[in-house]
Amino acid sequence: MSKLKVAIALTVATFLAAGCQTNTPSTGTSTSPATTTAPADTSNSGLKIGSLLPLTGDLSTIGQQMASAVPLMVEKVNACGGVNGQNITLISQDDQTDPVAGTSAMTKLAEVDNVAGVVGSYASSVSSAAVGIAARNNVMLISPGSTSPVFTERAKKGEFKGYWARTAPPDTYQALALAQLANEKGFKRVSTVVINNDYGVGFERAFVSAFKKLGGTIVNEAQPTRYDPKATTFDTEAAAAFANKPDAVIAVLYEETGSLLLKSAYQQGVSEGVQVMLTDGVKSVNFPPKVGKASDGKFIVTGAIGTVPGADGEALQALTTLWQDKKQQPPGEYVPQTWDAAALLTLAAQSAKTNSGEGVQSKIREVANAPGTEVSDVCEGLKLLREGQDINYQGASGNVDIDANGDVVGVYDVWTVTNDGKLDITGQVSPK
């Protein structure tokens, strides 16, 4: 197992955008009331892609930012000539952070809209429900945020037929990073509390294994604390997670439910003196206010530390400036990964010279990996592909080299909650 080196470095991205003309992307319609789209391109002959991301539900705060990245990519591509000589049609669906809603939306995208590829989902539980539908219908599904290790295991068994990839690394790496961080902080006895789904349980198992190998003890290993994603009260789970005064509690949560759990721990008085360590599921500016303030006026989660997939790719420079121009703020969590997922779908279709799902699937790894001319701008990549050249896309999130199981290796930002409830990046963790 690779050793992780934690290097403290403040990561701030401010950069220049790559130039393309401006044009309005062609986007698709949907009958779903939770769908955000513009009128469809009635020619129906160009590349059609979908997005399946949480605009509502437990992950909506981060999901809404992610969803905004896809039309920006489509706009950029259509402005510089489109794919295979035509504009892209985008059809966006809200998966509501719910596997049932996600299944319905994915079925529509694959079997009614006949998309070739889909950017989605964020929640591992939703992607787990959607990927079978994608593979059965020969639709390439690229997740920018589903990090459960379960997908690697399923891919190894051949379940996805190559119609699965992700631009965010699996939690086997993030769990290693968090275990190393806990060890370097001097914590010897920790407890875990996780959301009971593919993301939470997969992360928990990977963390427990990694932390024990570093000599640590999991206080509640025999009876792990896992909470129901649909629960509304968490008093029992909060008390169990903080029982026996561990040095730290590793909390793998979603924002809405996780804020209630940590608030309950504070109200019960069990979290005092215990370090809270968090992950990407709650890395949101809205999270500290949702947990609330303590009696002294400070935010309850002040001083909490955590990890989140970071971004250090060559395309981040252009994306950051473009995002700031459009949104008047830097891109949020998982926006670079979402941008890269959409870019890979378009580049693969151009490389295949066909707008079919089979064509996109056949070229995903080819445009993402060496050999080929390294390009960080999608328009430059499309131009080279039109000329018959091979490319190696260097993304905003990283180099997005995709392996046989659809996985990438990324970097992780270390973050903390400050006294005023803001989230500061304090370092970075890189698997080696």
HUQUI-V614561 format. One record per residue. N is the residue number from 1. RES is the residue in one letter. OMEGA is omega in degrees with one decimal (* if undefined). NEAR is the number of other ideal C-beta (glycine too) atoms within 12 Angstrom. Layout:
n	res	omega	near
N	RES	OMEGA	NEAR
N	RES	OMEGA	NEAR
This chain:
n	res	omega	near
1	M	-173.6	17
2	S	176.1	17
3	K	-179.0	17
4	L	177.0	33
5	K	-179.7	20
6	V	-180.0	29
7	A	-176.9	23
8	I	180.0	16
9	A	178.5	18
10	L	-177.1	16
11	T	177.8	28
12	V	-176.8	17
13	A	171.2	30
14	T	-167.5	16
15	F	-177.5	25
16	L	-177.7	18
17	A	174.3	25
18	A	-172.9	29
19	G	169.9	15
20	C	176.0	26
21	Q	175.2	15
22	T	-179.4	16
23	N	179.8	18
24	T	-179.5	18
25	P	172.8	37
26	S	-176.2	33
27	T	-173.0	31
28	G	178.6	39
29	T	176.8	25
30	S	177.6	30
31	T	-179.1	16
32	S	179.2	29
33	P	-177.6	15
34	A	-174.9	28
35	T	177.1	33
36	T	-178.8	26
37	T	174.4	34
38	A	-179.2	20
39	P	-174.0	15
40	A	169.9	26
41	D	-172.6	27
42	T	178.3	12
43	S	173.0	17
44	N	-176.8	19
45	S	179.5	20
46	G	178.0	34
47	L	176.6	45
48	K	175.8	44
49	I	178.1	51
50	G	168.1	56
51	S	-177.9	54
52	L	-171.3	59
53	L	-174.2	54
54	P	173.7	45
55	L	176.3	37
56	T	178.3	26
57	G	-169.8	32
58	D	-177.1	42
59	L	-171.8	49
60	S	-177.9	27
61	T	177.8	33
62	I	-176.4	42
63	G	179.9	48
64	Q	176.0	31
65	Q	178.7	36
66	M	-177.4	50
67	A	-179.8	44
68	S	-177.6	33
69	A	-174.7	48
70	V	177.4	49
71	P	175.9	34
72	L	176.9	40
73	M	179.3	47
74	V	178.1	46
75	E	-179.4	32
76	K	-178.4	41
77	V	179.3	45
78	N	179.3	34
79	A	-178.9	25
80	C	170.0	29
81	G	177.7	26
82	G	-179.3	34
83	V	-178.2	48
84	N	173.4	29
85	G	-179.0	19
86	Q	177.2	24
87	N	175.0	34
88	I	170.5	51
89	T	179.7	43
90	L	176.8	49
91	I	-173.1	46
92	S	179.9	45
93	Q	174.7	47
94	D	179.2	39
95	D	174.4	50
96	Q	-175.3	32
97	T	-173.7	45
98	D	-177.8	34
99	P	-179.9	33
100	V	177.6	19
101	A	179.0	31
102	G	177.6	47
103	T	178.7	29
104	S	-178.9	29
105	A	179.3	45
106	M	177.1	45
107	T	177.6	29
108	K	-179.4	34
109	L	-175.0	45
110	A	-169.1	36
111	E	177.4	20
112	V	-178.5	24
113	D	177.2	37
114	N	177.8	27
115	V	177.5	47
116	A	-178.2	44
117	G	-179.0	53
118	V	170.4	53
119	V	-178.9	58
120	G	-11.7	60
121	S	174.8	57
122	Y	179.2	53
123	A	179.3	45
124	S	-179.7	45
125	S	178.1	42
126	V	178.4	45
127	S	178.9	51
128	S	178.4	36
129	A	-174.0	31
130	A	-169.6	47
131	V	177.5	43
132	G	177.4	25
133	I	179.1	36
134	A	-177.8	45
135	A	-179.2	30
136	R	-178.0	19
137	N	179.5	31
138	N	176.7	27
139	V	-179.8	44
140	M	179.5	52
141	L	177.3	52
142	I	-179.4	59
143	S	174.3	55
144	P	-174.9	54
145	G	178.6	54
146	S	-168.1	57
147	T	-178.3	48
148	S	175.8	43
149	P	-178.7	35
150	V	-178.2	34
151	F	176.8	43
152	T	-179.7	32
153	E	-179.4	22
154	R	178.7	28
155	A	178.4	29
156	K	178.8	17
157	K	178.5	13
158	G	-175.7	15
159	E	-170.9	22
160	F	179.8	37
161	K	179.6	24
162	G	-177.8	31
163	Y	179.3	39
164	W	171.0	45
165	A	176.5	49
166	R	179.7	50
167	T	171.5	50
168	A	-177.3	52
169	P	179.0	49
170	P	-175.4	41
171	D	171.4	45
172	T	178.8	33
173	Y	-179.2	40
174	Q	177.6	47
175	A	175.2	45
176	L	-179.3	37
177	A	-178.7	51
178	L	177.2	46
179	A	178.2	44
180	Q	179.7	36
181	L	178.6	42
182	A	179.5	43
183	N	-179.1	30
184	E	175.2	24
185	K	177.4	26
186	G	-179.5	15
187	F	-178.8	30
188	K	-178.4	19
189	R	-179.6	27
190	V	172.4	43
191	S	177.3	44
192	T	169.1	50
193	V	-173.1	48
194	V	171.7	45
195	I	-172.6	42
196	N	173.8	27
197	N	-176.2	36
198	D	-178.9	36
199	Y	-175.3	47
200	G	-177.1	44
201	V	177.8	30
202	G	178.0	36
203	F	-179.0	48
204	E	-177.2	42
205	R	179.2	30
206	A	179.7	37
207	F	-179.0	45
208	V	179.9	32
209	S	-177.2	23
210	A	-176.4	36
211	F	177.9	39
212	K	178.2	24
213	K	176.3	20
214	L	177.0	29
215	G	-178.2	17
216	G	179.5	32
217	T	175.0	23
218	I	-172.9	36
219	V	-176.1	31
220	N	-177.1	27
221	E	-177.7	23
222	A	179.0	13
223	Q	-177.0	16
224	P	-179.4	28
225	T	179.8	38
226	R	-176.4	32
227	Y	-180.0	39
228	D	179.9	21
229	P	-178.0	37
230	K	180.0	20
231	A	178.8	23
232	T	174.7	15
233	T	-170.4	17
234	F	-176.9	38
235	D	-178.0	21
236	T	-178.8	21
237	E	179.3	39
238	A	180.0	37
239	A	-179.4	26
240	A	-177.2	29
241	A	-175.8	43
242	F	-179.5	39
243	A	175.7	23
244	N	173.3	22
245	K	174.3	19
246	P	175.1	34
247	D	-177.9	26
248	A	172.5	40
249	V	177.1	47
250	I	-172.7	50
251	A	179.9	50
252	V	-165.1	49
253	L	163.1	51
254	Y	-168.6	48
255	E	-173.5	40
256	E	-177.7	34
257	T	-178.9	39
258	G	179.1	47
259	S	178.1	33
260	L	-179.7	32
261	L	-178.6	50
262	L	174.7	43
263	K	178.3	31
264	S	178.7	31
265	A	178.2	40
266	Y	-177.3	33
267	Q	177.0	23
268	Q	179.1	22
269	G	-175.9	17
270	V	-175.0	30
271	S	-177.8	34
272	E	178.4	19
273	G	179.9	16
274	V	178.5	33
275	Q	175.4	32
276	V	178.0	47
277	M	-170.9	46
278	L	179.9	44
279	T	-172.6	48
280	D	-175.2	49
281	G	-179.2	48
282	V	179.9	44
283	K	-175.3	41
284	S	179.7	39
285	V	-179.7	25
286	N	-173.0	27
287	F	179.8	44
288	P	177.5	37
289	P	179.6	22
290	K	175.4	28
291	V	175.3	38
292	G	-177.2	23
293	K	177.2	20
294	A	-177.8	23
295	S	179.1	12
296	D	178.3	11
297	G	177.4	12
298	K	176.5	20
299	F	-177.0	32
300	I	-176.1	35
301	V	174.6	45
302	T	179.8	30
303	G	174.7	28
304	A	178.2	41
305	I	-178.5	38
306	G	177.5	45
307	T	177.2	48
308	V	175.4	43
309	P	-178.6	49
310	G	179.4	42
311	A	179.4	46
312	D	-175.0	32
313	G	-178.4	38
314	E	-179.0	30
315	A	-177.6	47
316	L	-178.7	38
317	Q	-178.1	27
318	A	-179.6	36
319	L	-178.5	43
320	T	179.9	33
321	T	177.7	23
322	L	-178.7	36
323	W	179.2	34
324	Q	177.4	22
325	D	-176.0	18
326	K	-170.5	23
327	K	-177.9	19
328	Q	175.4	9
329	Q	178.2	14
330	P	177.0	26
331	P	-177.8	40
332	G	-178.8	35
333	E	175.2	43
334	Y	173.8	49
335	V	177.4	47
336	P	179.6	51
337	Q	178.6	51
338	T	176.7	52
339	W	-178.5	50
340	D	178.7	52
341	A	178.5	55
342	A	179.4	54
343	A	-178.1	52
344	L	177.6	52
345	L	-178.2	52
346	T	-179.6	53
347	L	-179.8	53
348	A	178.7	47
349	A	178.3	45
350	Q	178.2	44
351	S	-179.0	36
352	A	-176.8	28
353	K	176.9	20
354	T	-178.1	24
355	N	-179.1	35
356	S	175.8	27
357	G	178.4	40
358	E	179.3	23
359	G	178.7	29
360	V	-179.5	46
361	Q	-175.2	37
362	S	-173.5	24
363	K	-176.8	38
364	I	-177.2	43
365	R	-178.9	32
366	E	-179.3	30
367	V	-177.5	45
368	A	-170.5	43
369	N	170.8	27
370	A	0.3	18
371	P	-179.7	14
372	G	178.2	25
373	T	179.7	21
374	E	178.4	26
375	V	177.1	31
376	S	179.1	34
377	D	-174.9	36
378	V	179.7	48
379	C	175.9	35
380	E	178.4	32
381	G	178.9	43
382	L	179.2	38
383	K	179.9	24
384	L	179.1	24
385	L	176.8	33
386	R	179.2	22
387	E	177.5	14
388	G	-179.8	13
389	Q	174.8	22
390	D	179.1	23
391	I	173.6	37
392	N	-174.8	30
393	Y	174.9	50
394	Q	-168.3	36
395	G	175.4	47
396	A	-179.7	47
397	S	-177.8	49
398	G	-178.3	35
399	N	177.2	30
400	V	172.7	49
401	D	-174.5	32
402	I	-178.6	39
403	D	-174.4	23
404	A	179.5	18
405	N	-179.7	27
406	G	-175.5	42
407	D	170.6	37
408	V	172.4	42
409	V	-177.4	31
410	G	174.8	43
411	V	-178.3	37
412	Y	172.2	44
413	D	171.5	40
414	V	-176.1	40
415	W	179.5	39
416	T	175.7	32
417	V	-177.2	35
418	T	-178.0	20
419	N	-179.1	19
420	D	175.6	15
421	G	178.8	27
422	K	-178.8	19
423	L	-178.9	31
424	D	172.2	25
425	I	-175.8	31
426	T	-178.8	27
427	G	-178.2	30
428	Q	179.5	29
429	V	-178.9	42
430	S	175.1	30
431	P	178.3	33
432	K	*	16
